[in-house]
Amino acid sequence: MSNTRAAAAASLAPVEVPRGLAGVVVTDTALGDVRGREGFYHYRQYSAVELAQSRGFEDVWHLFVHGELPDAAQRAAFTARTAALRRLPDEVRAALPGIAAASDRSGPLAGMRTALSLLGAALGFRPVYDVGADRRRADTLAASAAVPTLLTALYRLGQGLDPVEPRDDLPYAANYLYMLTGSEPEEARARAIERYLISTIDHGFNASTFTARVIASTGADVVACLVGAVGALSGPLHGGAPSRALDTLDAIGARDRIDPWIRERVLAGDRIMGFGHPVYRTEDPRSRMLRDIAEQFGGPLVDLAVEVESRVEAILAELKPGRELHTNVEFYAGVVMELCGLPREMFTPTFAAARVVGWSANILEQAQDSKIIRPAARYIGAPAPQAVPAGA
């Protein structure tokens, strides 16, 4: 066999990797990284938490799309451009009541999968393989700007309320809350939600981001990639956890019930929602930031959450020495969203309203690579080939 043929054969040979592709590097990215052992993650060259503390959502969106933070003129132009994309095509608006009714039991995120597909069709999205970089970027901006409008309209229709039209004069986060509630939000609540949204735009090669990139590697259109990502996010082991983490606090109810409730769960080996992360081996930096936001609001819910966090860590150290368990982003995200008046069925959709920007940036990056993502699976079924039995 020639060296060329031998090399080709070797490249097709299966390579054993960890279950779930844990820790396997599948591509290069300039968008950011998660350094789990340090408790640190970044967007491009900047700390994600520092960006959430010091910048607005549109600035960070611009960073993902254009690779740099905007100056004042760039910010104004980008904000105006994306705000103008919030309104939905007439054919999409007309379909929303039916979509909301059909997804009544499954919620706005399920409805958005359908609505987002319709949006892409109405706007004439074409496969990323067939269009240039400018068109790809324009498609991601149109989809990302429309997602909050779709989500809030579907929620309100499901509640028997009329959708609220977006306002061009409000920033992304404030406009989202305005469309959800029908009232312009207090500045403190809008800023709290904005910081949460910024902190969850992107977070390494999580399941939904990887799904978006797999679909993008086939050359499919932007909305096809985003719908796949939404499907991955909807799973309770991924984005479907913020309200479940808050359910933990509801189940405990009072401070004198914390210890017995936690001990029972730890001894039974049950999972405590809102705790633990597959990447971080220290405190989740998003949780730390959101705890600070929650403590600025204060109140009984915050006091209970802080005490539960402390007691989970202490009881685990006592009963399971050497096993650390810290709060993840969902724990205090649920607390902050509850304090800001968001209904629980909108917790995961709100996550999606942020993550759509990160998915879009990953789609744009993946579209520059012509190599399709096509892993292998290990066959463990009956030995083959076997004779096909005669039919009756």
C-alpha positions as CSV (number, residue, x, y, z in Angstrom):
1,M,0.0,0.0,0.0
2,S,1.3,3.4,-0.9
3,N,2.0,6.0,1.8
4,T,-0.9,8.1,0.5
5,R,-3.3,5.2,0.6
6,A,-2.1,4.2,4.1
7,A,-2.6,7.7,5.4
8,A,-6.1,7.8,3.9
9,A,-6.9,4.4,5.5
10,A,-5.6,5.6,8.9
11,S,-7.7,8.8,8.7
12,L,-10.8,6.7,8.3
13,A,-10.0,4.4,11.2
14,P,-12.3,4.9,14.3
15,V,-10.7,6.9,17.2
16,E,-11.8,6.0,20.7
17,V,-13.0,9.1,22.6
18,P,-14.7,9.7,26.0
19,R,-18.5,9.2,26.2
20,G,-20.3,12.4,25.2
21,L,-17.2,13.8,23.6
22,A,-16.2,15.1,27.0
23,G,-13.1,17.2,26.6
24,V,-12.6,16.3,23.0
25,V,-11.4,19.3,20.9
26,V,-13.4,19.3,17.6
27,T,-12.5,22.7,16.1
28,D,-10.7,26.0,16.6
29,T,-12.6,29.1,17.7
30,A,-11.8,32.8,18.3
31,L,-15.1,33.5,20.0
32,G,-14.2,32.6,23.6
33,D,-13.4,29.8,26.0
34,V,-14.2,28.3,29.4
35,R,-11.4,27.6,31.8
36,G,-13.2,25.4,34.3
37,R,-10.4,24.8,36.8
38,E,-9.9,28.5,37.2
39,G,-13.6,29.4,37.3
40,F,-13.2,31.8,34.4
41,Y,-14.7,32.3,30.9
42,H,-14.2,34.9,28.3
43,Y,-15.8,36.4,25.1
44,R,-13.0,36.8,22.6
45,Q,-10.2,38.5,24.7
46,Y,-12.4,39.9,27.4
47,S,-13.7,38.5,30.7
48,A,-17.4,37.7,30.1
49,V,-18.3,38.7,33.7
50,E,-16.4,42.0,33.4
51,L,-18.3,42.7,30.1
52,A,-21.6,42.0,31.9
53,Q,-20.6,44.4,34.7
54,S,-19.4,47.3,32.5
55,R,-21.1,47.1,29.0
56,G,-24.5,46.9,27.5
57,F,-25.9,44.0,25.6
58,E,-25.6,45.6,22.1
59,D,-21.8,46.2,22.8
60,V,-21.2,42.6,23.5
61,W,-23.4,41.5,20.5
62,H,-21.2,43.8,18.3
63,L,-18.1,42.1,19.8
64,F,-19.4,38.7,18.7
65,V,-20.5,39.8,15.3
66,H,-17.6,42.1,14.3
67,G,-14.8,41.0,16.6
68,E,-14.4,44.3,18.5
69,L,-16.2,46.4,21.0
70,P,-17.8,49.4,19.3
71,D,-17.0,53.0,19.8
72,A,-19.8,55.5,20.3
73,A,-20.6,55.9,16.6
74,Q,-20.5,52.2,16.0
75,R,-22.7,51.5,19.0
76,A,-25.3,53.9,17.8
77,A,-25.3,52.5,14.2
78,F,-25.4,48.8,15.4
79,T,-28.2,49.6,18.0
80,A,-30.3,51.3,15.4
81,R,-29.8,48.5,12.8
82,T,-30.7,45.7,15.2
83,A,-33.7,47.6,16.7
84,A,-35.1,48.0,13.3
85,L,-35.1,44.2,12.8
86,R,-37.3,43.5,15.9
87,R,-40.6,43.8,14.0
88,L,-42.0,40.6,12.4
89,P,-43.1,40.1,8.8
90,D,-46.9,40.2,8.5
91,E,-47.2,36.5,7.6
92,V,-45.3,35.5,10.7
93,R,-47.4,37.8,12.9
94,A,-50.6,36.3,11.5
95,A,-49.5,32.8,12.3
96,L,-48.5,33.4,15.9
97,P,-52.0,32.9,17.5
98,G,-52.2,29.5,15.9
99,I,-48.7,28.6,17.0
100,A,-49.4,29.8,20.5
101,A,-52.6,27.7,20.7
102,A,-50.9,24.6,19.4
103,S,-48.0,25.0,21.9
104,D,-50.1,25.9,24.8
105,R,-49.1,22.9,27.0
106,S,-45.4,22.9,25.9
107,G,-44.7,26.7,26.2
108,P,-43.2,29.6,24.3
109,L,-39.8,27.9,23.6
110,A,-41.5,25.0,21.7
111,G,-43.7,27.5,19.8
112,M,-40.6,29.5,18.9
113,R,-39.1,26.5,17.0
114,T,-42.0,26.7,14.6
115,A,-42.2,30.5,14.5
116,L,-38.4,30.8,13.9
117,S,-38.7,28.4,11.0
118,L,-41.5,30.4,9.5
119,L,-39.5,33.6,10.0
120,G,-36.5,32.2,8.0
121,A,-38.8,31.1,5.2
122,A,-40.6,34.5,5.1
123,L,-37.3,36.4,5.0
124,G,-35.9,34.1,2.3
125,F,-33.0,32.7,4.3
126,R,-30.7,30.6,2.0
127,P,-28.1,28.0,2.9
128,V,-25.0,29.5,4.4
129,Y,-23.0,27.5,1.8
130,D,-24.6,29.5,-1.0
131,V,-24.3,33.0,0.3
132,G,-21.4,35.3,1.2
133,A,-20.3,36.5,4.6
134,D,-22.3,39.8,4.5
135,R,-25.6,37.9,3.9
136,R,-24.8,35.3,6.5
137,R,-24.2,38.1,9.0
138,A,-27.4,39.9,8.0
139,D,-29.4,36.7,8.5
140,T,-28.1,36.2,12.0
141,L,-28.9,39.8,13.0
142,A,-32.4,39.5,11.7
143,A,-33.0,36.2,13.5
144,S,-31.4,37.3,16.8
145,A,-33.3,40.6,16.8
146,A,-36.6,38.8,16.2
147,V,-36.3,36.1,18.8
148,P,-37.4,38.3,21.8
149,T,-40.4,39.5,19.8
150,L,-41.4,35.9,19.0
151,L,-40.9,34.7,22.5
152,T,-42.8,37.5,24.2
153,A,-45.7,37.4,21.7
154,L,-46.1,33.7,22.1
155,Y,-46.1,34.0,25.9
156,R,-48.7,36.8,25.9
157,L,-50.9,35.1,23.4
158,G,-50.8,32.0,25.5
159,Q,-52.0,34.1,28.4
160,G,-54.9,35.5,26.4
161,L,-53.2,38.9,26.0
162,D,-52.3,40.8,22.8
163,P,-48.6,40.9,21.8
164,V,-46.8,44.2,22.6
165,E,-45.0,45.8,19.6
166,P,-41.2,46.4,20.1
167,R,-39.9,49.8,20.7
168,D,-36.9,51.1,18.8
169,D,-35.9,53.5,21.6
170,L,-35.3,50.8,24.2
171,P,-32.1,48.7,24.6
172,Y,-32.4,44.9,23.9
173,A,-33.0,43.9,27.5
174,A,-35.4,46.7,28.4
175,N,-37.3,46.1,25.2
176,Y,-37.6,42.4,26.0
177,L,-39.1,43.2,29.4
178,Y,-41.4,45.8,27.9
179,M,-42.7,43.4,25.3
180,L,-43.2,40.8,28.0
181,T,-45.1,42.9,30.5
182,G,-46.5,45.8,28.5
183,S,-44.8,48.3,30.9
184,E,-41.4,50.0,30.6
185,P,-39.2,48.3,33.2
186,E,-37.5,50.0,36.2
187,E,-33.9,50.7,35.4
188,A,-32.6,48.4,38.1
189,R,-34.6,45.4,36.8
190,A,-33.7,46.1,33.2
191,R,-30.0,46.3,34.1
192,A,-30.2,43.1,36.2
193,I,-31.7,41.2,33.3
194,E,-29.2,42.8,30.9
195,R,-26.3,41.5,32.9
196,Y,-27.8,38.1,33.1
197,L,-28.4,38.1,29.3
198,I,-24.8,39.1,28.6
199,S,-23.4,36.5,31.0
200,T,-25.2,33.7,29.1
201,I,-24.6,34.7,25.5
202,D,-22.0,32.0,25.0
203,H,-20.3,29.3,27.1
204,G,-17.9,27.1,25.3
205,F,-19.0,24.1,23.2
206,N,-22.1,23.3,25.2
207,A,-24.8,21.0,23.6
208,S,-26.8,23.7,21.9
209,T,-23.8,25.5,20.5
210,F,-22.3,22.3,19.2
211,T,-25.7,21.4,17.6
212,A,-25.8,24.7,15.8
213,R,-22.3,24.2,14.5
214,V,-23.0,20.6,13.3
215,I,-26.0,21.9,11.3
216,A,-24.0,24.9,10.0
217,S,-21.3,22.5,8.8
218,T,-23.8,21.0,6.4
219,G,-24.3,24.4,4.8
220,A,-27.9,24.7,6.0
221,D,-29.5,28.2,6.4
222,V,-29.1,30.2,9.6
223,V,-32.6,29.5,11.0
224,A,-32.1,25.7,10.5
225,C,-29.0,26.0,12.7
226,L,-30.8,28.0,15.3
227,V,-33.9,25.8,15.5
228,G,-31.6,22.8,16.1
229,A,-29.9,24.8,18.9
230,V,-33.2,25.7,20.5
231,G,-34.2,22.0,20.5
232,A,-31.0,21.2,22.4
233,L,-31.5,24.0,24.8
234,S,-35.0,22.9,25.7
235,G,-33.7,19.8,27.4
236,P,-33.8,19.9,31.3
237,L,-30.1,18.9,31.5
238,H,-29.2,22.0,29.5
239,G,-31.2,25.2,29.4
240,G,-34.3,23.9,31.0
241,A,-33.1,24.2,34.6
242,P,-33.5,27.8,35.9
243,S,-37.1,27.3,37.0
244,R,-36.3,23.8,38.4
245,A,-33.5,25.3,40.5
246,L,-36.0,27.7,42.0
247,D,-38.3,24.8,42.6
248,T,-35.6,23.6,45.0
249,L,-36.0,26.7,47.1
250,D,-39.8,26.3,47.0
251,A,-39.5,22.7,48.2
252,I,-37.4,23.8,51.2
253,G,-39.6,26.7,52.0
254,A,-38.1,27.8,55.3
255,R,-34.6,28.1,56.8
256,D,-35.3,25.4,59.5
257,R,-36.0,22.9,56.7
258,I,-32.7,23.4,54.9
259,D,-30.5,20.9,56.6
260,P,-33.0,17.9,56.8
261,W,-34.0,18.5,53.1
262,I,-30.4,18.6,51.9
263,R,-29.2,15.7,54.0
264,E,-32.0,13.5,52.7
265,R,-31.1,14.3,49.1
266,V,-27.4,13.9,49.5
267,L,-27.7,10.5,51.3
268,A,-30.1,9.3,48.6
269,G,-27.7,10.3,45.9
270,D,-30.3,12.6,44.3
271,R,-29.3,15.5,42.1
272,I,-29.9,19.0,43.6
273,M,-31.0,21.3,40.8
274,G,-28.9,24.4,40.5
275,F,-25.8,22.8,41.8
276,G,-22.9,21.2,39.9
277,H,-21.4,21.9,36.4
278,P,-19.7,19.5,33.9
279,V,-16.9,22.0,33.3
280,Y,-16.3,24.1,36.4
281,R,-14.4,22.6,39.3
282,T,-14.7,25.7,41.3
283,E,-17.4,28.3,41.8
284,D,-19.3,29.2,38.5
285,P,-18.3,32.9,37.9
286,R,-21.8,33.5,36.4
287,S,-23.4,32.3,39.7
288,R,-21.1,34.6,41.7
289,M,-22.1,37.6,39.6
290,L,-25.8,36.8,39.8
291,R,-25.6,36.3,43.6
292,D,-24.2,39.8,43.9
293,I,-27.1,41.1,41.8
294,A,-29.7,39.2,43.9
295,E,-28.2,40.5,47.1
296,Q,-28.6,44.1,45.8
297,F,-32.3,43.4,45.6
298,G,-32.4,41.6,49.0
299,G,-35.4,40.0,50.6
300,P,-36.5,36.6,52.0
301,L,-35.9,34.7,48.8
302,V,-32.4,35.9,48.5
303,D,-31.6,35.1,52.2
304,L,-33.0,31.6,51.7
305,A,-31.0,31.1,48.5
306,V,-27.7,32.2,50.1
307,E,-28.3,30.0,53.2
308,V,-29.1,27.0,51.0
309,E,-25.9,27.5,49.0
310,S,-23.8,27.6,52.1
311,R,-25.5,24.6,53.7
312,V,-25.3,22.4,50.6
313,E,-21.5,23.0,50.4
314,A,-21.1,22.3,54.2
315,I,-23.3,19.2,54.3
316,L,-21.7,17.7,51.2
317,A,-18.2,18.3,52.8
318,E,-19.4,16.4,55.9
319,L,-21.2,13.5,54.2
320,K,-19.2,13.2,51.0
321,P,-15.6,14.4,51.8
322,G,-13.6,15.4,48.8
323,R,-16.6,16.0,46.6
324,E,-17.2,19.7,45.9
325,L,-20.5,21.0,44.6
326,H,-21.1,24.6,43.9
327,T,-24.0,26.6,42.5
328,N,-24.2,26.9,38.7
329,V,-25.7,29.7,36.7
330,E,-29.2,28.4,36.9
331,F,-29.5,28.7,40.7
332,Y,-29.2,32.5,41.1
333,A,-30.5,33.1,37.5
334,G,-33.8,31.8,38.7
335,V,-33.7,34.0,41.8
336,V,-32.8,37.1,39.8
337,M,-35.5,36.5,37.2
338,E,-38.1,35.9,39.9
339,L,-37.1,39.2,41.6
340,C,-37.4,41.0,38.2
341,G,-41.0,39.7,37.7
342,L,-40.4,37.2,35.0
343,P,-42.9,34.3,34.9
344,R,-41.1,30.9,35.4
345,E,-42.2,29.5,32.1
346,M,-40.2,32.3,30.6
347,F,-36.9,31.5,32.4
348,T,-35.5,29.2,29.7
349,P,-36.9,31.3,26.8
350,T,-35.0,34.3,28.3
351,F,-31.9,32.2,28.3
352,A,-32.6,31.5,24.6
353,A,-33.0,35.3,24.0
354,A,-29.4,35.7,25.0
355,R,-27.8,32.5,23.7
356,V,-29.2,33.1,20.1
357,V,-26.4,35.7,19.8
358,G,-23.7,33.2,20.7
359,W,-25.2,30.5,18.5
360,S,-25.2,33.0,15.6
361,A,-21.6,33.9,16.1
362,N,-20.7,30.2,16.1
363,I,-22.7,29.6,12.9
364,L,-20.8,32.4,11.2
365,E,-17.5,31.0,12.3
366,Q,-18.4,27.4,11.3
367,A,-19.7,28.6,7.9
368,Q,-16.1,29.6,7.1
369,D,-15.0,26.0,7.2
370,S,-16.1,23.7,4.4
371,K,-15.5,20.5,6.4
372,I,-18.7,18.7,7.5
373,I,-18.8,17.5,11.1
374,R,-19.3,13.8,10.7
375,P,-18.2,11.6,13.7
376,A,-18.5,7.8,14.0
377,A,-20.4,5.5,16.3
378,R,-19.3,2.1,17.7
379,Y,-21.6,-0.7,16.6
380,I,-22.6,-3.0,19.5
381,G,-25.5,-4.9,17.9
382,A,-25.8,-8.5,16.7
383,P,-22.8,-9.7,14.5
384,A,-23.2,-9.0,10.8
385,P,-23.7,-10.1,8.2
386,Q,-26.3,-12.8,9.0
387,A,-28.5,-14.6,6.5
388,V,-31.9,-12.8,6.0
389,P,-34.6,-15.3,7.1
390,A,-37.2,-16.3,4.5
391,G,-40.4,-14.3,4.5
392,A,-43.7,-15.9,5.6
